[in-house]
Amino acid sequence: MKSFSCLSAVLVLVLALFVPRTAEANITLSQRGCQSYASWSGNLVWARELGADKEKARLELTALDRKTPASIYELMLRNLESLWVTSANWEQVTLVVLQDCINRRGMYESAT
């Protein structure tokens, strides 16, 4: 039963994070970019589990996004709420985000 609840948590995360918003791709990640995005997403979940503050994380991601627009930081900001509340662990999040990014060939739609 525990594996079913973990699987359902991962599926909810996938649906929440990766439902396309528009048809226009404005962020394109390389394979290394996909790996970074997955790693940062998993690390955010891990930090949350250790008691990190969501608003401090948002501020940090916003500052990083200003330095590097249309990047993994924008994607993480879009998905911060889902990443913050998921019951999936950091390893599951890392795997799901990486797999999704590779399946998309690193192409993500505009948030607007």
C-alpha positions as CSV (number, residue, x, y, z in Angstrom):
1,M,0.0,0.0,0.0
2,K,2.9,2.3,0.7
3,S,4.3,1.9,-2.8
4,F,0.9,2.8,-4.2
5,S,0.7,6.0,-2.2
6,C,4.3,6.9,-3.4
7,L,3.3,6.2,-7.0
8,S,0.2,8.3,-6.7
9,A,2.1,11.1,-5.2
10,V,4.6,11.0,-8.1
11,L,1.7,10.9,-10.6
12,V,0.1,14.0,-9.0
13,L,3.4,15.8,-9.1
14,V,3.8,15.0,-12.8
15,L,0.3,16.2,-13.6
16,A,0.7,19.4,-11.6
17,L,4.1,20.2,-12.9
18,F,3.9,19.3,-16.5
19,V,0.5,20.1,-17.9
20,P,1.2,22.3,-21.0
21,R,0.1,25.9,-20.7
22,T,0.6,27.1,-24.3
23,A,1.9,25.8,-27.6
24,E,4.9,28.1,-27.8
25,A,8.2,26.8,-26.5
26,N,10.3,29.5,-24.9
27,I,12.7,27.5,-22.8
28,T,14.9,24.9,-24.4
29,L,17.2,22.9,-22.2
30,S,20.2,20.7,-23.2
31,Q,20.6,17.3,-21.7
32,R,22.9,18.9,-19.1
33,G,20.2,21.6,-18.5
34,C,17.6,18.8,-18.0
35,Q,20.0,17.2,-15.4
36,S,20.4,20.6,-13.6
37,Y,16.7,21.2,-13.6
38,A,16.0,17.8,-12.2
39,S,18.8,18.1,-9.6
40,W,17.6,21.6,-8.5
41,S,14.0,20.4,-8.2
42,G,15.0,17.4,-6.1
43,N,17.2,19.6,-3.9
44,L,14.3,22.0,-3.3
45,V,12.1,19.2,-2.1
46,W,15.0,17.9,0.1
47,A,15.5,21.4,1.5
48,R,11.8,21.7,2.2
49,E,12.0,18.3,4.1
50,L,14.8,19.8,6.2
51,G,12.7,22.8,7.1
52,A,13.6,25.4,4.5
53,D,11.5,28.5,4.2
54,K,9.4,28.6,1.0
55,E,9.5,32.4,0.6
56,K,13.3,32.5,1.0
57,A,13.5,29.8,-1.7
58,R,11.2,31.8,-3.9
59,L,13.4,34.9,-3.4
60,E,16.6,33.0,-4.2
61,L,15.0,31.5,-7.4
62,T,13.8,34.9,-8.4
63,A,17.2,36.4,-8.1
64,L,18.8,33.5,-10.1
65,D,16.1,33.9,-12.7
66,R,16.9,37.6,-13.1
67,K,20.5,36.7,-13.9
68,T,19.6,33.9,-16.3
69,P,16.1,34.4,-17.7
70,A,14.2,31.6,-19.5
71,S,16.0,28.9,-17.6
72,I,15.6,26.2,-15.0
73,Y,14.9,28.9,-12.4
74,E,11.8,30.1,-14.3
75,L,10.6,26.6,-14.5
76,M,11.1,26.0,-10.8
77,L,9.3,29.3,-10.0
78,R,6.4,28.2,-12.1
79,N,6.3,24.9,-10.2
80,L,7.3,26.0,-6.7
81,E,3.9,25.4,-5.2
82,S,3.7,21.9,-6.6
83,L,7.3,21.1,-5.6
84,W,6.7,22.5,-2.1
85,V,3.6,20.4,-1.3
86,T,4.4,17.1,-3.1
87,S,4.5,14.0,-0.9
88,A,7.1,12.5,-3.3
89,N,10.6,12.4,-1.9
90,W,13.6,14.3,-3.5
91,E,14.8,11.2,-5.3
92,Q,11.4,10.6,-6.9
93,V,11.1,14.3,-7.9
94,T,14.6,14.3,-9.4
95,L,13.8,11.2,-11.5
96,V,10.3,12.4,-12.6
97,V,11.6,15.8,-13.6
98,L,14.6,14.4,-15.5
99,Q,12.4,11.8,-17.3
100,D,9.9,14.5,-18.3
101,C,12.5,16.9,-19.5
102,I,14.2,14.3,-21.6
103,N,10.8,13.2,-23.1
104,R,10.1,16.9,-24.0
105,R,13.6,17.2,-25.5
106,G,14.1,20.0,-23.1
107,M,11.3,22.2,-24.6
108,Y,9.0,24.0,-22.2
109,E,6.1,26.3,-23.0
110,S,5.7,30.0,-22.2
111,A,4.0,30.7,-18.9
112,T,1.9,33.5,-20.5
